[in-house]
Amino acid sequence: MRLLSLALLAPLAQGFLPAPAAPRPFTQRAPLHMSAPPKTRKAPVFDEVCETTGVTLTRFMIEVAFLNPEMQELPALFSGISTACKAISDMVKRSQLTGLVGYADGGGSINVQGEEQKTLDIMTNDVLKRALRFTGKLGVLASEEEDTPVGVPLNPKDVVFDETSKYTAVFDPLDGSSNVDAGIPTGTIFGIFEHDDECEIAEGGSMTEDELLCLQNTLKPGTDLIASGYCLYSSSCFFVVTLGAGVYGFTLDENIGEFVLTHPNIKVPETSKIYSFNEANMPQWDVPMRETVEKWRLGTGASGNSFTSRYIGSMVGDVHRTLLYGGVFGYPSDKKNVNGKLRLLYEGAPMSFLMEQAGGLSTDGRGRVMEIVPKEVHQRVPIIMGSKKDVQEVIDAYAKSK
Ligand code: FDP
């Protein structure tokens, strides 16, 4: 396999990637042919084993691959991701003892988005890259901590599974990392797309038009995801995943070192009494958003429920609670952040896929987050997701305000 180095890619990518998104209207939604599932994306079949608590993630994935031959390469990739999650969970848990705290290089290490990187941001990105590289199933990978998508070179000496079809993985290695040193929950978010096998990017020289197109092919809407999930590092380490047919939650049993199915077929309650936003931004929100939350506070919204507020400020923790207890989590557009704060490719789309698969909704106020085609890797998107009826109330408020 030919190699693509990050150093080579960065300047070239700057040349072809569009300039940062303009203020609203900013969304390009997938045309119908892109939102329809491609032929390899038929919803996987599960049998009763996959609905039975106590089944390990390894066994679950073997069953899935057995029942869905087109997914037979996923278990190897999931083995890499879950191993990385175990390593990261341990790293985060022990960080106060091992000194993996604070900012990288004592401060001043800035990622492409201008955010200062924590030591753990860099280390967890590395752990994931190594774990995925050795599965032999990955063509391209995009991460919050990388400037642009990077090729995943295989060392010919590495023992790998046979390399027939490959995937593109997008991930946020340590979401919520600004809180990590205070022991607040953090998480790893991932999304997996099919990668065009014809798409190889050569090392050296300038990129051909075809190669540039290949690279742009990594910018896909959430409707093209074949799997997404997260690991939550908290009281337990959870691994929650969708393959496009429901949402399955596993808990790490540290005694045996395996993720064990504890939450089969998670369904988010249809309505709730919880909202989860950074309320300090409320005066800056769009009017429909502000008015809906005001009503929830007063108990005069569609459900008549008086809402309470729960905001960790760590997306994986807030989404996990929302999936289990119901509620509405979001980071809406505001005057300062017209496109919200959360990143579309590796936060918004994977989490929206999970939320929709659990029976909830995810919107930017005007339409499905899943249908937005990213124009650049680190594009931001406003997000309001959670219990179906409550999120619908927000969508209706935006529709009325047109
Ligand atoms: P963090 O910056 O700590 O990584 O997307 C990043 C994120 O956390 C989300 O996990 C979280 O929901 C959000 O930012 C919190 O933003 P505010 O601090 O502005 O509330």
Residues whose N, C-alpha, C, O or C-beta is under 5 A from the ligand:
A	BS01	FDP	L174 D175 G176 S177 S178 N179 N278 G313 S314 M315 V316 L342
